[in-house]
């Protein structure tokens, strides 16, 4: 039903950063409820588990084009669309790790 994943890498930085956690609503509960702009976690055959934003769907809705917000992100621009069946879950809560603040003296 739910899953907790730790963010690694900087694919969706600055919004999602290394060490953050995300709570997922896992499939099949949300399968028909994902839309453009949602943040999802999916399994990629080469890269493993990945977190990305849904950019768009193919006309038949079975393929999903995903994008990262970081310029060097590996996403559909590099590896093409993902299959809907590879979805693990939809992010429903973002838990940010504590950030260091700079003090001015």
VENPEUR-V618545 format. One record per residue. N is the residue number from 1. NEAR is the number of other ideal C-beta (glycine too) atoms within 12 Angstrom. Layout:
<<N	NEAR> <N	NEAR>>
This chain:
<<1	13> <2	19> <3	25> <4	21> <5	32> <6	20> <7	32> <8	22> <9	25> <10	21> <11	32> <12	32> <13	21> <14	15> <15	20> <16	34> <17	26> <18	19> <19	19> <20	29> <21	23> <22	36> <23	22> <24	32> <25	27> <26	23> <27	24> <28	16> <29	17> <30	24> <31	19> <32	13> <33	16> <34	34> <35	17> <36	16> <37	17> <38	28> <39	37> <40	45> <41	42> <42	38> <43	22> <44	27> <45	13> <46	13> <47	24> <48	16> <49	26> <50	36> <51	46> <52	44> <53	31> <54	32> <55	27> <56	20> <57	24> <58	17> <59	9> <60	10> <61	18> <62	16> <63	23> <64	34> <65	28> <66	40> <67	30> <68	32> <69	23> <70	23> <71	14> <72	14> <73	25> <74	25> <75	31> <76	27> <77	17> <78	20> <79	23> <80	18> <81	27> <82	36> <83	22> <84	27> <85	14> <86	26> <87	37> <88	32> <89	32> <90	36> <91	35> <92	24> <93	19> <94	21> <95	19> <96	17> <97	16> <98	10> <99	11> <100	8> <101	6> <102	6> <103	5> <104	4> <105	3>>
